C-alpha cells in the first residue's frame, strides 16, 4: 500500500471486512487476509479463465455448475477440487506452448492453454456439460487495457476480470440494497446479500 493510500484509509476510517480473489474466473473464490496489489489487480485474481471451442469465455451465467469447483493456491500450484473427483494441481509456473487468442466480452486477449489433463478433469467433474471446455492462462506478454470511457485520464489494466483491476463493494451499499429489497417485499430467499455474493 502506498503512503497516500495509507493516509486516505486512516483519515476515512476505512476497514476491509473481507478480501477475496478468484484465480479462475467464475469458479469459487478464495478468502485471503492479505494480497499483493499489482498493476492488473490483486495477485492471481482472474489470471485463468475457461473457454469453449470458439475460445470465448464461459462463466456461471452459462454453466452454474462451475460454482461447485473449489480453488486453492499453494506456493507452487493452483489446485482445483470437486466432490466427485480427485483434486487437480496446476503448476503456477507459466506453461510453454502456442498462444491462443481468446475473448472475454468484446476484448481479445492472448492466453496460454493449460494441459489436456485439465480438460479431462473438468469433464470428469461436471460431466457432459463440460465437454469442449479448456482452461487458459492470461499471457504475461499481453496487456488488456481498461476502456478509456471508464478512466478519468491515466490508464489501467486487468487480466480476465469483466472490466476493472479492482472490484469493490461497501457494506453500506449492501445494507441499503437489502433494505430496499425488504421494502419492496423482495428480500433474498435465503439470507441478506453480503460481500460473498460480490464477484
Secondary structure, 3 states (H helix, E strand, C coil): CCHHHHHHHHHHCCCCCCCEECCECCCCCEECCCCCEECCEECCCCCEEEECCCCEECCCCCCHHHHHCEEEECCCEEEEEECCEEEEEEECCCCCCCEEEEEECCEEEEEEECCHHHHHHHHHHHHHHHCCCEEEEECCCCCCECCHHHCCCCCCECCCCCCCCCCCCCHHHHHHHHHHHHHCCCCCCCCCCCHHHCC
